[in-house]
Each structure stands twice: as C-alpha cells, then as structure tokens.
C-alpha cells in the first residue's frame, strides 16, 4: 500500500535519520517528493510511503511519538485553463513529464496520473495559472 504524507519536523528533530529508521525498523520505503529542510528551522518533507498497511500504520505512529507531524497529502495540481497561455515553461521543470505541450497544437497537456505534486511548476508559471487545491 502507498500513502502520500507531509512530515513536519520540529527544529530539534531535523537531524534524525527518519527515512533510514522507516526502512530498517518498519520495512517502509519513503520516496521523497519534496523537501524543505534546513538547520535550526522547522522542516517539511512530502513523501510517498510504501509498505504493508500494518507497517505503515506503525511507522506513522512512531513518527507521531517522536513529535513529527504527519498529515495526509491529498493535494492536487490545478491548472486554470482561462489563465494559461501555453508557454511551456512548466514542462521544463516537471520531473515526471505530467506537463507536456502537444506537438501539433502547442497546447498544454496535463496527465494527472503522472503528477507527484512536487509543486515545481507553480513558481515557474509566469501567469500564475497553476496552483494546488489546498
């Protein structure tokens, strides 16, 4: 089973080897989608956790017991078709090629199933036509 979650680390927990502990102690793989971690600051990781449902629940409980905030990441990328000018800048930063330009029409195509919600496209859009639902 897979779960996408956002982990929020207090300043004192930044240096903990979280992904190592998840893998070693719970047999849960953590695919890091987005990271904002710096010394002496609150850190955030958006991760996709994979493993057995019971192990996932145990791992999440362990994270919460160590004062690491866990919230379900149900975010989605939204594209405002009325604002989009189909410039293609977002396609250059999309790591999964969820955003592409149609070769014949040069219109933006969005393959939602490929999107990992890394949000790299949001600051790249010059007309702010890309956002998230939360």
MDAnalysis code that builds the backbone (N, CA, C; Angstrom):
import MDAnalysis as mda
import numpy as np

u = mda.Universe.empty(402, n_residues=134, atom_resindex=np.repeat(np.arange(134), 3), trajectory=True)
u.add_TopologyAttr("name", ["N", "CA", "C"] * 134)
u.add_TopologyAttr("resid", np.arange(1, 135))
u.add_TopologyAttr("resname", ["UNK", "UNK", "UNK", "UNK", "UNK", "UNK", "UNK", "UNK", "UNK", "UNK", "UNK", "UNK", "UNK", "UNK", "UNK", "UNK", "UNK", "UNK", "UNK", "UNK", "UNK", "UNK", "UNK", "UNK", "UNK", "UNK", "UNK", "UNK", "UNK", "UNK", "UNK", "UNK", "UNK", "UNK", "UNK", "UNK", "UNK", "UNK", "UNK", "UNK", "UNK", "UNK", "UNK", "UNK", "UNK", "UNK", "UNK", "UNK", "UNK", "UNK", "UNK", "UNK", "UNK", "UNK", "UNK", "UNK", "UNK", "UNK", "UNK", "UNK", "UNK", "UNK", "UNK", "UNK", "UNK", "UNK", "UNK", "UNK", "UNK", "UNK", "UNK", "UNK", "UNK", "UNK", "UNK", "UNK", "UNK", "UNK", "UNK", "UNK", "UNK", "UNK", "UNK", "UNK", "UNK", "UNK", "UNK", "UNK", "UNK", "UNK", "UNK", "UNK", "UNK", "UNK", "UNK", "UNK", "UNK", "UNK", "UNK", "UNK", "UNK", "UNK", "UNK", "UNK", "UNK", "UNK", "UNK", "UNK", "UNK", "UNK", "UNK", "UNK", "UNK", "UNK", "UNK", "UNK", "UNK", "UNK", "UNK", "UNK", "UNK", "UNK", "UNK", "UNK", "UNK", "UNK", "UNK", "UNK", "UNK", "UNK", "UNK", "UNK", "UNK", "UNK"])
u.atoms.positions = np.array([
    [0.836, -1.169, 0.000],
    [0.000, 0.000, 0.000],
    [0.885, 1.237, 0.000],
    [0.372, 2.327, -0.573],
    [1.109, 3.585, -0.613],
    [0.275, 4.681, 0.031],
    [0.971, 5.582, 0.732],
    [0.330, 6.759, 1.314],
    [1.229, 7.947, 1.075],
    [0.647, 9.037, 0.607],
    [1.408, 10.277, 0.473],
    [1.115, 11.134, 1.693],
    [2.167, 11.513, 2.404],
    [2.016, 12.292, 3.631],
    [3.011, 13.443, 3.639],
    [2.679, 14.450, 4.426],
    [3.597, 15.545, 4.694],
    [4.095, 15.387, 6.120],
    [5.405, 15.351, 6.278],
    [6.023, 15.240, 7.590],
    [6.543, 16.611, 7.987],
    [6.192, 17.064, 9.174],
    [6.658, 18.343, 9.693],
    [7.542, 18.073, 10.895],
    [8.786, 18.502, 10.801],
    [9.785, 18.242, 11.828],
    [9.990, 19.476, 12.695],
    [9.953, 19.307, 14.014],
    [10.357, 20.424, 14.876],
    [11.871, 20.636, 14.714],
    [12.347, 21.793, 15.093],
    [13.769, 22.126, 14.935],
    [14.686, 21.065, 15.522],
    [14.310, 20.507, 16.659],
    [15.187, 19.551, 17.335],
    [15.209, 18.179, 16.653],
    [14.299, 17.915, 15.737],
    [14.228, 16.596, 15.098],
    [14.815, 16.565, 13.691],
    [15.338, 17.677, 13.222],
    [15.853, 17.764, 11.852],
    [16.967, 16.751, 11.586],
    [17.800, 16.481, 12.575],
    [18.978, 15.641, 12.360],
    [18.718, 14.154, 12.532],
    [17.476, 13.758, 12.776],
    [17.167, 12.337, 12.937],
    [17.150, 11.635, 11.572],
    [17.668, 10.418, 11.500],
    [17.675, 9.667, 10.231],
    [16.316, 8.994, 9.984],
    [15.327, 9.778, 9.680],
    [13.944, 9.290, 9.591],
    [13.755, 8.240, 8.498],
    [14.187, 8.521, 7.279],
    [13.936, 7.554, 6.195],
    [14.674, 6.238, 6.449],
    [15.847, 6.319, 7.054],
    [16.591, 5.107, 7.410],
    [15.802, 4.284, 8.429],
    [15.296, 4.943, 9.466],
    [14.538, 4.241, 10.513],
    [13.260, 3.634, 9.946],
    [12.583, 4.351, 9.042],
    [11.366, 3.803, 8.436],
    [11.684, 2.515, 7.682],
    [12.780, 2.530, 6.931],
    [13.159, 1.349, 6.142],
    [13.632, 0.210, 7.045],
    [14.510, 0.514, 7.975],
    [15.112, -0.527, 8.814],
    [14.143, -1.102, 9.844],
    [13.434, -0.232, 10.556],
    [12.593, -0.687, 11.658],
    [11.196, -1.141, 11.235],
    [10.689, -0.583, 10.121],
    [9.296, -0.862, 9.747],
    [9.142, -1.452, 8.344],
    [10.260, -1.596, 7.618],
    [10.214, -2.094, 6.241],
    [9.298, -1.228, 5.372],
    [9.378, 0.074, 5.585],
    [8.574, 1.039, 4.832],
    [9.523, 1.885, 3.991],
    [9.285, 1.920, 2.686],
    [10.093, 2.744, 1.785],
    [9.520, 4.155, 1.760],
    [10.404, 5.128, 1.757],
    [9.983, 6.532, 1.726],
    [10.560, 7.188, 0.476],
    [9.698, 7.486, -0.477],
    [10.101, 8.190, -1.686],
    [9.896, 9.681, -1.425],
    [10.980, 10.429, -1.339],
    [10.886, 11.861, -1.043],
    [10.471, 12.603, -2.303],
    [9.329, 13.275, -2.217],
    [8.807, 14.023, -3.345],
    [9.239, 15.482, -3.276],
    [9.209, 16.035, -2.082],
    [9.609, 17.429, -1.902],
    [10.195, 17.581, -0.505],
    [11.279, 18.351, -0.401],
    [11.924, 18.546, 0.893],
    [12.235, 20.023, 1.113],
    [11.927, 20.485, 2.310],
    [12.295, 21.816, 2.760],
    [12.872, 21.635, 4.164],
    [14.169, 21.390, 4.229],
    [14.822, 21.104, 5.495],
    [16.085, 21.951, 5.589],
    [16.237, 22.655, 6.705],
    [17.428, 23.474, 6.948],
    [17.717, 23.449, 8.445],
    [18.979, 23.593, 8.813],
    [19.322, 23.605, 10.241],
    [18.599, 24.726, 10.988],
    [18.173, 24.409, 12.200],
    [17.516, 25.365, 13.100],
    [16.229, 25.960, 12.545],
    [15.559, 25.240, 11.689],
    [14.260, 25.654, 11.166],
    [13.325, 24.455, 11.183],
    [12.029, 24.731, 11.149],
    [11.054, 23.650, 11.022],
    [11.205, 23.069, 9.625],
    [11.227, 21.753, 9.521],
    [11.411, 21.098, 8.230],
    [10.139, 20.430, 7.758],
    [9.987, 20.332, 6.443],
    [8.840, 19.647, 5.851],
    [9.324, 18.707, 4.757],
    [8.763, 17.517, 4.768],
    [9.013, 16.537, 3.713],
    [7.674, 16.038, 3.198],
    [7.518, 16.025, 1.900],
    [6.381, 15.343, 1.298],
    [6.935, 14.021, 0.795],
    [6.408, 12.929, 1.335],
    [6.916, 11.602, 0.999],
    [5.772, 10.670, 0.621],
    [6.116, 9.716, -0.215],
    [5.192, 8.630, -0.511],
    [5.739, 7.413, 0.218],
    [4.975, 6.943, 1.199],
    [5.384, 5.788, 1.989],
    [4.794, 4.527, 1.365],
    [5.599, 3.485, 1.212],
    [5.130, 2.223, 0.645],
    [5.466, 1.089, 1.593],
    [4.507, 0.211, 1.764],
    [4.726, -0.955, 2.609],
    [3.409, -1.607, 2.965],
    [3.500, -2.618, 3.803],
    [2.323, -3.310, 4.306],
    [1.486, -2.331, 5.137],
    [0.171, -2.425, 5.062],
    [-0.721, -1.485, 5.746],
    [-0.432, -1.412, 7.241],
    [-0.201, -2.551, 7.878],
    [0.087, -2.548, 9.319],
    [1.419, -1.871, 9.612],
    [2.411, -2.127, 8.786],
    [3.718, -1.499, 8.974],
    [3.634, 0.009, 8.744],
    [2.829, 0.418, 7.766],
    [2.646, 1.856, 7.524],
    [2.034, 2.528, 8.749],
    [1.022, 1.912, 9.311],
    [0.365, 2.489, 10.484],
    [1.322, 2.550, 11.675],
    [2.119, 1.500, 11.860],
    [3.107, 1.501, 12.941],
    [4.150, 2.593, 12.731],
    [4.592, 2.743, 11.496],
    [5.595, 3.768, 11.184],
    [5.039, 5.166, 11.430],
    [3.797, 5.405, 11.040],
    [3.173, 6.707, 11.263],
    [3.021, 6.969, 12.756],
    [2.632, 5.964, 13.508],
    [2.543, 6.123, 14.961],
    [3.908, 6.448, 15.563],
    [4.949, 5.775, 15.094],
    [6.299, 6.044, 15.576],
    [6.708, 7.490, 15.291],
    [6.402, 7.968, 14.074],
    [6.717, 9.351, 13.716],
    [6.022, 10.326, 14.658],
    [4.747, 10.086, 14.898],
    [3.972, 10.972, 15.779],
    [4.494, 10.910, 17.215],
    [4.929, 9.724, 17.664],
    [5.504, 9.589, 19.007],
    [6.803, 10.370, 19.156],
    [7.471, 10.640, 18.044],
    [8.727, 11.395, 18.053],
    [8.493, 12.866, 17.663],
    [7.267, 13.343, 17.884],
    [6.893, 14.751, 17.655],
    [7.063, 15.203, 16.217],
    [6.928, 14.283, 15.290],
    [6.956, 14.625, 13.875],
    [5.510, 14.644, 13.396],
    [5.077, 15.800, 12.924],
    [3.700, 15.941, 12.452],
    [3.485, 15.159, 11.172],
    [2.380, 14.446, 11.097],
    [2.053, 13.653, 9.910],
    [0.668, 14.068, 9.435],
    [0.588, 14.516, 8.190],
    [-0.727, 14.845, 7.636],
    [-0.838, 14.249, 6.244],
    [-2.019, 13.772, 5.946],
    [-2.260, 13.185, 4.632],
    [-2.090, 14.258, 3.568],
    [-1.345, 13.941, 2.532],
    [-1.121, 14.888, 1.440],
    [-2.119, 14.580, 0.329],
    [-3.256, 15.219, 0.390],
    [-4.292, 14.996, -0.620],
    [-4.314, 16.130, -1.640],
    [-3.191, 16.765, -1.807],
    [-3.126, 17.900, -2.706],
    [-3.133, 17.444, -4.156],
    [-3.633, 18.324, -4.982],
    [-3.611, 18.095, -6.421],
    [-3.219, 19.393, -7.112],
    [-2.574, 19.266, -8.233],
    [-2.242, 20.424, -9.046],
    [-3.479, 20.799, -9.860],
    [-3.778, 22.082, -9.863],
    [-4.899, 22.609, -10.645],
    [-4.344, 23.581, -11.676],
    [-4.878, 23.522, -12.877],
    [-4.466, 24.434, -13.936],
    [-5.680, 25.223, -14.394],
    [-5.567, 26.534, -14.303],
    [-6.646, 27.426, -14.725],
    [-6.537, 27.602, -16.242],
    [-7.400, 26.912, -16.949],
    [-7.367, 26.929, -18.416],
    [-7.580, 28.323, -18.994],
    [-8.339, 29.156, -18.287],
    [-8.597, 30.508, -18.779],
    [-7.368, 31.401, -18.661],
    [-6.511, 31.131, -17.677],
    [-5.318, 31.964, -17.464],
    [-4.091, 31.443, -18.206],
    [-4.031, 30.144, -18.441],
    [-2.852, 29.518, -19.051],
    [-2.629, 30.058, -20.464],
    [-1.376, 30.456, -20.736],
    [-1.032, 30.964, -22.067],
    [-0.237, 29.932, -22.876],
    [-0.110, 28.715, -22.342],
    [0.529, 27.586, -23.030],
    [1.961, 27.910, -23.449],
    [2.693, 28.595, -22.552],
    [4.076, 28.979, -22.853],
    [5.034, 27.791, -22.754],
    [4.679, 26.796, -21.952],
    [5.503, 25.602, -21.820],
    [6.607, 25.675, -20.784],
    [6.726, 26.773, -20.066],
    [7.778, 26.868, -19.049],
    [7.648, 25.772, -17.996],
    [6.440, 25.438, -17.616],
    [6.211, 24.413, -16.595],
    [6.682, 23.034, -17.049],
    [6.658, 22.790, -18.349],
    [7.060, 21.476, -18.845],
    [8.545, 21.217, -18.610],
    [9.328, 22.261, -18.562],
    [10.765, 22.120, -18.365],
    [11.163, 21.734, -16.950],
    [10.291, 21.977, -15.979],
    [10.626, 21.658, -14.582],
    [9.884, 20.437, -14.069],
    [8.983, 19.880, -14.850],
    [8.180, 18.739, -14.405],
    [9.011, 17.457, -14.487],
    [9.347, 16.859, -13.322],
    [10.228, 15.685, -13.327],
    [9.578, 14.416, -13.871],
    [8.263, 14.355, -13.914],
    [7.589, 13.129, -14.361],
    [6.957, 13.271, -15.741],
    [7.131, 14.413, -16.351],
    [6.535, 14.717, -17.662],
    [5.012, 14.639, -17.605],
    [4.452, 15.028, -16.475],
    [2.997, 15.124, -16.360],
    [2.494, 16.334, -17.135],
    [3.361, 17.317, -17.317],
    [3.035, 18.509, -18.099],
    [3.831, 18.466, -19.393],
    [3.121, 18.485, -20.506],
    [3.762, 18.462, -21.820],
    [3.003, 19.392, -22.752],
    [3.660, 19.784, -23.836],
    [2.983, 20.550, -24.877],
    [2.670, 19.609, -26.029],
    [1.450, 19.692, -26.531],
    [1.065, 18.874, -27.683],
    [1.889, 19.338, -28.884],
    [2.559, 18.436, -29.584],
    [3.443, 18.840, -30.678],
    [2.713, 19.494, -31.856],
    [1.455, 19.155, -32.041],
    [0.733, 19.714, -33.188],
    [0.051, 21.052, -32.877],
    [-0.458, 21.227, -31.651],
    [-1.200, 22.447, -31.303],
    [-0.444, 23.362, -30.339],
    [0.618, 22.866, -29.718],
    [1.372, 23.597, -28.695],
    [0.485, 24.013, -27.522],
    [-0.518, 23.201, -27.235],
    [-1.375, 23.407, -26.064],
    [-0.842, 22.539, -24.931],
    [-1.008, 23.053, -23.703],
    [-0.533, 22.325, -22.537],
    [-1.415, 21.119, -22.264],
    [-0.777, 19.982, -22.062],
    [-1.469, 18.753, -21.657],
    [-1.029, 18.423, -20.237],
    [-1.982, 18.017, -19.414],
    [-1.681, 17.644, -18.032],
    [-2.152, 16.222, -17.791],
    [-1.201, 15.318, -17.547],
    [-1.511, 13.923, -17.235],
    [-1.521, 13.780, -15.718],
    [-2.675, 13.977, -15.105],
    [-2.816, 13.970, -13.639],
    [-2.259, 12.691, -13.019],
    [-2.399, 11.564, -13.692],
    [-1.939, 10.292, -13.134],
    [-0.415, 10.228, -12.994],
    [0.299, 11.041, -13.753],
    [1.764, 11.060, -13.665],
    [2.274, 12.076, -12.653],
    [1.418, 12.978, -12.221],
    [1.814, 14.083, -11.340],
    [2.100, 13.578, -9.927],
    [3.243, 13.991, -9.371],
    [3.597, 13.626, -7.997],
    [3.429, 14.813, -7.053],
    [2.856, 15.882, -7.512],
    [2.570, 17.087, -6.731],
    [3.846, 17.620, -6.061],
    [4.913, 17.691, -6.848],
    [6.165, 18.247, -6.326],
    [6.091, 19.775, -6.269],
    [5.156, 20.339, -6.984],
    [4.865, 21.775, -6.998],
    [5.953, 22.619, -7.637],
    [6.858, 22.018, -8.373],
    [7.901, 22.791, -9.043],
    [7.327, 23.670, -10.150],
    [6.194, 23.289, -10.686],
    [5.580, 24.047, -11.772],
    [4.946, 25.355, -11.289],
    [4.528, 25.398, -10.031],
    [3.779, 26.557, -9.526],
    [4.588, 27.849, -9.619],
    [5.805, 27.913, -9.047],
    [6.537, 29.177, -9.149],
    [7.063, 29.475, -10.554],
    [7.082, 28.457, -11.414],
    [7.585, 28.634, -12.771],
    [6.573, 29.326, -13.681],
    [5.296, 29.181, -13.396],
    [4.240, 29.725, -14.253],
    [4.238, 31.263, -14.190],
    [4.487, 31.937, -15.324],
    [4.557, 33.395, -15.305],
    [3.211, 34.090, -15.106],
    [2.104, 33.381, -15.363],
    [0.786, 33.994, -15.218],
    [-0.001, 33.415, -14.037],
    [0.662, 32.634, -13.214],
    [0.083, 32.033, -12.019],
    [-1.196, 31.241, -12.322],
    [-1.122, 30.462, -13.394],
    [-2.274, 29.633, -13.773],
    [-2.238, 28.272, -13.099],
    [-1.165, 27.964, -12.368],
    [-1.032, 26.666, -11.711],
    [-1.061, 26.871, -10.210],
    [-1.851, 26.039, -9.532],
    [-1.973, 26.118, -8.080],
    [-2.288, 24.726, -7.544],
    [-2.494, 24.636, -6.227],
    [-2.924, 23.374, -5.625],
    [-4.316, 23.577, -5.049],
    [-4.982, 22.468, -4.776],
    [-6.338, 22.529, -4.256],
    [-6.378, 22.823, -2.769],
    [-5.248, 22.912, -2.074],
    [-5.248, 23.209, -0.634],
    [-4.447, 24.432, -0.342],
])
